[in-house]
Amino acid sequence: MEEFKKFLKSRRIALIISALYVGLGTTAVCSVYGSDLLYGEWAGYVLLITVPVTFISFFYRFVDANIFPILVIQFIMFIITFLILSLFIKKKK
């Protein structure tokens, strides 16, 4: 557990960037339907910006209106995005 905390601490910037990027995309995917709470024109623009992480969940949202599978897909995308970003963003020593 201590190694996991050390891993996250050394990659804090990658964690913040991936959380904001995937979180914004998740909010946009969950706001696509007209009956959604945050429905608006902004969702389309955000989906264009976050296409790499919202592609699968965007199409799944139109197949099934249930939100829970979308959250699972986006969590998996968050983990993948974090791991990719942590390879490119290194902490300076």
C-alpha positions in Angstrom: 0.0 0.0 0.0 2.9 2.3 0.7 4.3 1.7 -2.8 0.9 2.6 -4.3 0.8 5.9 -2.3 4.4 6.7 -3.5 3.4 5.9 -7.1 0.4 8.3 -6.9 2.4 11.0 -5.2 5.1 11.0 -7.9 2.5 11.2 -10.7 0.2 13.8 -9.2 0.1 16.0 -12.3 -0.9 13.0 -14.5 -3.6 12.1 -12.0 -5.0 15.6 -11.9 -5.0 16.1 -15.7 -6.5 12.7 -16.4 -9.2 13.2 -13.7 -10.2 16.6 -15.2 -10.1 15.4 -18.8 -12.1 12.2 -18.2 -14.4 13.8 -15.7 -15.3 16.6 -18.1 -16.0 14.0 -20.8 -18.1 11.9 -18.5 -20.2 14.9 -17.5 -20.7 15.6 -21.2 -21.7 12.0 -22.1 -24.2 12.0 -19.1 -25.7 15.3 -20.5 -26.5 14.3 -24.1 -30.2 13.4 -23.7 -32.7 16.2 -23.6 -34.1 14.9 -20.3 -30.6 15.0 -18.6 -30.1 17.5 -15.8 -27.2 19.3 -17.4 -28.4 19.1 -21.0 -27.2 21.9 -23.3 -25.3 22.8 -26.4 -22.0 22.7 -24.5 -22.1 18.9 -24.3 -21.4 18.6 -28.0 -18.4 20.9 -27.9 -16.9 19.1 -24.9 -17.5 15.7 -26.6 -15.5 16.9 -29.6 -12.6 17.9 -27.3 -12.7 14.6 -25.3 -13.3 12.2 -28.2 -10.4 9.8 -27.3 -11.9 9.0 -23.9 -15.6 9.3 -24.7 -15.9 7.5 -28.0 -17.1 4.2 -26.7 -19.3 5.5 -23.9 -20.9 8.1 -26.3 -22.2 5.3 -28.6 -23.2 3.1 -25.6 -25.2 6.0 -24.2 -27.4 5.9 -27.3 -27.9 2.2 -27.2 -28.8 2.1 -23.5 -29.9 5.1 -21.5 -28.6 3.6 -18.2 -25.8 5.7 -16.6 -24.1 3.0 -14.6 -22.3 1.2 -17.6 -21.2 4.6 -18.8 -19.5 5.3 -15.5 -17.8 1.9 -15.6 -16.5 2.5 -19.1 -15.3 6.0 -18.1 -13.5 4.6 -15.0 -11.6 2.2 -17.2 -10.8 5.1 -19.6 -9.6 7.1 -16.6 -7.2 4.3 -15.6 -5.9 4.0 -19.1 -5.5 7.7 -19.5 -3.7 8.0 -16.2 -1.3 5.2 -17.0 -0.5 6.7 -20.5 0.0 10.2 -19.1 2.2 8.9 -16.2 4.6 7.5 -18.9 5.0 10.9 -20.5 4.9 13.2 -17.5 7.8 12.5 -15.2 8.6 14.3 -11.9 11.7 16.3 -11.9 14.4 15.3 -9.4 
